[in-house]
Amino acid sequence: MKSLLYAITALAVFGLAFWAYRENYATQQVLKETRSLQREIGAAQVRISVLRAEWAYLNRPDRLLELAELNFERLGLLPLRPDQFGRVDEVTYPVQPALQISEGVDVSGLNARRTEEASQ
């Protein structure tokens, strides 16, 4: 009887060791993937910061003014004036049409059934 108990205990220890071995390697794989994703995120953040810097450089007011002056004949861009803007109360919003119900639904039978079910 003792030998059977020893054999079961040994099998349980081997089973747990095998499980721990597999979990260890699975954890290491997940950690590698996490590090890889973190590197990709860092590279993407660097690219975004470079693109933002380029966008800010290209949208400098003095550069845009020079481009507008160079292309005035073709584009016809003029400076904005305050009288070109309207007020919010002058905006007309479209009227939402009322929904038309084409076929009526008889709910009196549904309410009667719900009342009966609730009373039971």
ROSE-4610 file (N, C-alpha, C; in Angstrom, 1 decimal, always signed):
// ROSE-4610
residu = [M/M/M/K/K/K/S/S/S/L/L/L/L/L/L/Y/Y/Y/A/A/A/I/I/I/T/T/T/A/A/A/L/L/L/A/A/A/V/V/V/F/F/F/G/G/G/L/L/L/A/A/A/F/F/F/W/W/W/A/A/A/Y/Y/Y/R/R/R/E/E/E/N/N/N/Y/Y/Y/A/A/A/T/T/T/Q/Q/Q/Q/Q/Q/V/V/V/L/L/L/K/K/K/E/E/E/T/T/T/R/R/R/S/S/S/L/L/L/Q/Q/Q/R/R/R/E/E/E/I/I/I/G/G/G/A/A/A/A/A/A/Q/Q/Q/V/V/V/R/R/R/I/I/I/S/S/S/V/V/V/L/L/L/R/R/R/A/A/A/E/E/E/W/W/W/A/A/A/Y/Y/Y/L/L/L/N/N/N/R/R/R/P/P/P/D/D/D/R/R/R/L/L/L/L/L/L/E/E/E/L/L/L/A/A/A/E/E/E/L/L/L/N/N/N/F/F/F/E/E/E/R/R/R/L/L/L/G/G/G/L/L/L/L/L/L/P/P/P/L/L/L/R/R/R/P/P/P/D/D/D/Q/Q/Q/F/F/F/G/G/G/R/R/R/V/V/V/D/D/D/E/E/E/V/V/V/T/T/T/Y/Y/Y/P/P/P/V/V/V/Q/Q/Q/P/P/P/A/A/A/L/L/L/Q/Q/Q/I/I/I/S/S/S/E/E/E/G/G/G/V/V/V/D/D/D/V/V/V/S/S/S/G/G/G/L/L/L/N/N/N/A/A/A/R/R/R/R/R/R/T/T/T/E/E/E/E/E/E/A/A/A/S/S/S/Q/Q/Q]
num = [1/1/1/2/2/2/3/3/3/4/4/4/5/5/5/6/6/6/7/7/7/8/8/8/9/9/9/10/10/10/11/11/11/12/12/12/13/13/13/14/14/14/15/15/15/16/16/16/17/17/17/18/18/18/19/19/19/20/20/20/21/21/21/22/22/22/23/23/23/24/24/24/25/25/25/26/26/26/27/27/27/28/28/28/29/29/29/30/30/30/31/31/31/32/32/32/33/33/33/34/34/34/35/35/35/36/36/36/37/37/37/38/38/38/39/39/39/40/40/40/41/41/41/42/42/42/43/43/43/44/44/44/45/45/45/46/46/46/47/47/47/48/48/48/49/49/49/50/50/50/51/51/51/52/52/52/53/53/53/54/54/54/55/55/55/56/56/56/57/57/57/58/58/58/59/59/59/60/60/60/61/61/61/62/62/62/63/63/63/64/64/64/65/65/65/66/66/66/67/67/67/68/68/68/69/69/69/70/70/70/71/71/71/72/72/72/73/73/73/74/74/74/75/75/75/76/76/76/77/77/77/78/78/78/79/79/79/80/80/80/81/81/81/82/82/82/83/83/83/84/84/84/85/85/85/86/86/86/87/87/87/88/88/88/89/89/89/90/90/90/91/91/91/92/92/92/93/93/93/94/94/94/95/95/95/96/96/96/97/97/97/98/98/98/99/99/99/100/100/100/101/101/101/102/102/102/103/103/103/104/104/104/105/105/105/106/106/106/107/107/107/108/108/108/109/109/109/110/110/110/111/111/111/112/112/112/113/113/113/114/114/114/115/115/115/116/116/116/117/117/117/118/118/118/119/119/119/120/120/120]
x = [+0.8/+0.0/+0.9/+2.0/+2.9/+3.5/+3.9/+4.5/+3.6/+2.3/+1.3/+1.2/+1.2/+1.2/+2.4/+3.6/+4.8/+4.8/+4.3/+4.2/+3.3/+2.1/+1.2/+1.8/+2.5/+3.2/+4.3/+5.0/+6.1/+5.5/+4.4/+3.7/+3.2/+2.6/+2.1/+3.3/+4.4/+5.6/+6.0/+6.2/+6.6/+5.6/+4.3/+3.3/+3.4/+3.5/+3.6/+4.9/+6.0/+7.3/+7.1/+6.5/+6.2/+5.3/+4.3/+3.4/+4.2/+5.0/+5.8/+6.8/+7.4/+8.3/+7.6/+6.5/+5.7/+5.3/+4.8/+4.4/+5.6/+6.7/+7.9/+8.2/+8.2/+8.5/+7.4/+6.2/+5.1/+5.2/+5.6/+5.8/+6.9/+8.0/+9.2/+8.8/+8.0/+7.5/+6.6/+5.7/+4.9/+5.7/+6.7/+7.6/+8.4/+8.8/+9.5/+8.6/+7.3/+6.4/+6.1/+6.0/+5.7/+6.8/+8.1/+9.2/+9.2/+8.9/+8.8/+7.8/+6.6/+5.5/+5.9/+6.6/+7.0/+8.1/+9.0/+9.9/+9.2/+8.2/+7.4/+6.6/+6.1/+5.4/+6.3/+7.5/+8.5/+8.9/+9.1/+9.5/+8.3/+7.1/+6.0/+5.8/+6.1/+6.1/+7.2/+8.3/+9.4/+9.0/+8.4/+7.9/+6.9/+5.9/+4.9/+5.5/+6.4/+7.0/+7.8/+8.4/+9.1/+8.1/+7.0/+6.0/+5.3/+5.1/+4.6/+5.5/+6.8/+7.8/+7.8/+7.8/+7.7/+6.5/+5.3/+4.1/+4.2/+4.7/+4.9/+5.8/+6.9/+7.8/+7.1/+6.4/+5.7/+4.6/+4.0/+2.9/+3.3/+4.5/+5.0/+4.2/+3.7/+2.9/+3.7/+5.0/+5.8/+6.0/+6.1/+6.2/+4.9/+3.8/+2.5/+2.2/+2.5/+2.3/+3.1/+4.4/+5.2/+4.6/+4.1/+3.5/+2.2/+1.4/+0.2/+0.5/+1.6/+2.0/+2.5/+3.3/+3.8/+2.7/+1.6/+0.6/-0.7/-0.6/-1.8/-2.6/-1.9/-2.6/-3.4/-2.8/-3.5/-4.6/-4.3/-5.2/-6.2/-5.8/-6.6/-7.0/-6.0/-6.2/-6.1/-7.1/-7.0/-7.1/-6.6/-6.7/-8.1/-8.3/-9.7/-10.0/-11.3/-11.8/-12.9/-13.1/-14.2/-15.6/-15.8/-17.2/-17.5/-16.5/-16.7/-17.3/-17.4/-17.9/-19.3/-20.1/-21.5/-21.6/-22.8/-23.1/-23.8/-23.8/-24.4/-25.9/-26.5/-28.0/-28.5/-27.6/-27.9/-28.0/-27.5/-27.4/-28.8/-29.2/-30.5/-30.2/-30.8/-30.6/-31.8/-31.5/-32.6/-33.6/-34.9/-36.0/-36.0/-36.1/-36.2/-37.6/-37.8/-39.2/-39.8/-41.1/-41.7/-41.8/-41.6/-41.7/-43.1/-43.4/-44.7/-44.8/-45.9/-46.1/-47.1/-46.6/-47.4/-48.4/-48.0/-48.9/-48.9/-50.1/-50.3/-50.0/-49.6/-49.4/-50.3/-51.1/-52.1/-51.3/-51.2/-50.5/-51.4/-52.7/-53.7/-53.7/-53.5/-53.4/-52.1/-51.0/-49.7/-49.8/-50.5/-50.6/-51.5/-52.5/-53.4/-52.6/-51.8/-51.1/-50.0/-49.4/-48.4/-49.0/-50.2/-50.9/-51.3/-51.7/-52.1/-50.9/-49.7/-48.5/-48.0/-48.1/-47.6/-48.5/-49.8/-50.7/-50.5/-50.0/-49.8/-48.7]
y = [-1.2/+0.0/+1.3/+1.2/+2.3/+2.6/+1.5/+1.7/+2.3/+2.0/+2.7/+4.2/+4.5/+5.9/+6.6/+6.0/+6.6/+6.8/+5.8/+6.0/+7.1/+7.2/+8.3/+9.6/+9.7/+11.0/+11.3/+10.4/+10.6/+11.1/+10.5/+10.9/+12.3/+12.6/+14.0/+15.0/+14.7/+15.6/+15.7/+14.6/+14.7/+15.6/+15.3/+16.1/+17.6/+17.9/+19.3/+20.0/+19.2/+19.7/+19.9/+19.0/+19.2/+20.5/+20.6/+21.8/+23.1/+23.1/+24.3/+24.6/+23.6/+23.7/+24.4/+23.9/+24.5/+25.9/+26.2/+27.5/+28.5/+28.0/+28.9/+29.3/+28.4/+28.7/+29.6/+29.3/+30.1/+31.5/+31.7/+33.0/+33.8/+33.1/+33.7/+34.1/+33.3/+33.7/+35.0/+35.0/+36.2/+37.4/+37.3/+38.4/+38.9/+38.0/+38.4/+39.1/+38.7/+39.3/+40.7/+40.8/+42.1/+43.1/+42.6/+43.5/+44.0/+43.0/+43.4/+44.4/+44.3/+45.3/+46.6/+46.6/+47.8/+48.6/+47.8/+48.4/+49.0/+48.3/+48.8/+50.1/+50.1/+51.3/+52.5/+52.2/+53.3/+53.8/+52.9/+53.4/+54.2/+53.7/+54.5/+55.9/+56.0/+57.3/+58.2/+57.6/+58.5/+58.9/+58.0/+58.5/+59.5/+59.4/+60.4/+61.7/+61.7/+63.0/+63.7/+62.9/+63.4/+64.0/+63.3/+63.8/+65.0/+65.1/+66.4/+67.5/+67.2/+68.3/+68.8/+67.8/+68.2/+69.0/+68.6/+69.3/+70.7/+70.9/+72.2/+73.0/+72.4/+73.2/+73.6/+72.7/+73.0/+74.0/+74.1/+75.0/+76.3/+76.7/+78.0/+79.1/+80.1/+81.2/+82.0/+82.2/+83.0/+82.2/+80.8/+80.0/+80.0/+79.8/+79.8/+81.1/+82.2/+83.5/+83.7/+83.2/+83.3/+82.4/+81.2/+80.4/+81.0/+81.6/+82.3/+83.4/+84.2/+85.3/+84.8/+83.7/+83.2/+82.6/+82.1/+81.5/+82.3/+83.6/+84.5/+84.5/+84.6/+84.6/+83.3/+82.2/+80.9/+80.6/+80.9/+80.6/+81.7/+82.9/+84.0/+84.1/+83.7/+83.7/+85.1/+85.5/+86.8/+86.6/+87.6/+87.5/+87.5/+86.8/+86.8/+88.1/+88.5/+89.7/+89.3/+90.1/+89.8/+89.8/+90.5/+90.5/+89.3/+88.4/+87.2/+86.1/+86.3/+85.3/+85.7/+84.7/+84.9/+84.6/+84.9/+84.6/+83.3/+82.7/+81.4/+81.5/+82.5/+82.7/+82.9/+83.1/+83.2/+81.9/+80.9/+79.6/+78.9/+78.5/+77.8/+76.3/+75.6/+74.1/+73.5/+72.3/+71.7/+71.1/+71.1/+70.6/+69.1/+68.4/+66.9/+66.5/+65.7/+65.4/+64.4/+64.5/+63.6/+62.2/+61.2/+59.9/+59.5/+58.9/+58.4/+56.9/+56.6/+55.2/+54.7/+53.7/+53.2/+52.2/+51.3/+50.2/+50.3/+50.4/+50.5/+49.1/+49.1/+47.9/+47.8/+46.7/+46.6/+46.1/+46.9/+46.5/+46.2/+46.3/+46.1/+44.6/+43.7/+42.3/+42.0/+42.6/+42.4/+42.9/+44.0/+44.5/+43.6/+43.1/+42.2/+40.9/+40.4/+39.2/+39.4/+40.6/+40.9/+41.1/+41.6/+41.8/+40.5/+39.5/+38.2/+37.5/+37.6/+36.9/+37.5/+38.8/+39.4/+39.0/+38.8/+38.5/+37.0/+36.2/+34.7/+34.5]
z = [+0.0/+0.0/+0.0/+0.8/+0.9/-0.5/-1.2/-2.5/-3.5/-3.4/-4.3/-4.0/-2.7/-2.3/-2.7/-2.6/-3.1/-4.6/-5.3/-6.8/-7.2/-6.5/-6.8/-6.5/-5.4/-5.0/-6.0/-6.4/-7.4/-8.7/-9.2/-10.4/-10.3/-9.1/-8.9/-8.9/-8.3/-8.3/-9.8/-10.5/-11.9/-12.7/-12.5/-13.2/-12.9/-11.6/-11.3/-11.8/-11.8/-12.4/-13.9/-14.6/-16.0/-16.3/-15.4/-15.6/-15.3/-14.3/-13.9/-15.1/-15.7/-16.8/-17.9/-18.3/-19.4/-19.1/-17.9/-17.5/-17.6/-17.2/-17.2/-18.6/-19.6/-21.0/-21.6/-21.2/-21.7/-21.2/-20.0/-19.4/-20.1/-20.3/-21.0/-22.4/-23.1/-24.4/-24.4/-23.4/-23.3/-23.0/-22.1/-21.8/-23.0/-23.9/-25.1/-26.0/-26.1/-27.0/-26.4/-25.1/-24.5/-24.7/-24.6/-24.9/-26.3/-27.2/-28.6/-28.9/-28.3/-28.5/-27.9/-26.7/-26.1/-27.0/-27.7/-28.6/-29.8/-30.3/-31.5/-31.1/-29.9/-29.4/-29.3/-28.7/-28.6/-30.0/-30.9/-32.3/-32.9/-32.7/-33.2/-32.6/-31.3/-30.6/-31.1/-31.4/-32.0/-33.4/-34.2/-35.6/-35.4/-34.5/-34.3/-33.9/-33.0/-32.6/-33.8/-34.6/-35.8/-36.8/-37.0/-37.9/-37.4/-36.0/-35.5/-35.6/-35.5/-35.7/-37.1/-38.0/-39.5/-39.8/-39.2/-39.5/-38.9/-37.7/-37.2/-38.0/-38.5/-39.4/-40.7/-41.3/-42.6/-42.4/-41.2/-41.0/-40.3/-40.4/-39.9/-40.6/-39.8/-40.4/-41.5/-41.3/-42.3/-43.6/-43.5/-44.7/-45.4/-44.7/-45.3/-46.0/-45.4/-45.9/-47.2/-47.2/-48.4/-49.6/-49.2/-50.2/-50.8/-49.9/-50.3/-51.3/-51.0/-51.8/-53.2/-53.2/-54.4/-55.3/-54.7/-55.5/-55.5/-55.3/-55.2/-56.5/-57.6/-58.9/-59.1/-58.8/-59.1/-58.0/-56.7/-55.7/-55.3/-55.4/-55.0/-53.6/-52.7/-51.3/-50.7/-49.9/-49.3/-47.8/-47.0/-45.5/-45.1/-44.0/-43.4/-42.8/-42.9/-42.3/-41.3/-40.3/-39.3/-39.9/-40.9/-41.5/-42.3/-42.5/-43.2/-42.4/-41.1/-40.2/-39.8/-39.5/-39.1/-37.6/-37.1/-35.7/-35.6/-34.4/-34.3/-34.4/-33.9/-34.0/-35.5/-36.4/-37.8/-38.5/-37.9/-38.6/-38.6/-39.7/-39.8/-39.9/-39.0/-38.9/-39.6/-40.3/-41.0/-40.0/-40.4/-39.6/-39.8/-38.7/-38.7/-39.1/-40.1/-40.4/-39.4/-39.1/-38.1/-38.7/-37.9/-38.3/-38.6/-39.7/-40.1/-39.8/-39.1/-38.8/-39.8/-40.6/-41.7/-41.3/-40.4/-39.9/-38.4/-37.9/-36.4/-35.8/-34.5/-33.8/-32.6/-32.5/-31.5/-30.2/-29.2/-28.0/-26.9/-27.1/-26.0/-25.6/-26.6/-26.3/-25.5/-25.8/-25.1/-23.7/-23.5/-22.1/-21.3/-21.8/-21.1/-20.7/-21.6/-21.3/-20.2/-20.3/-19.3/-17.9/-17.9/-16.6/-16.1/-16.9/-16.4/-15.9/-16.6/-16.2/-14.9/-14.7/-13.5/-12.3/-12.5/-11.4/-11.0/-11.8/-11.5/-10.7]
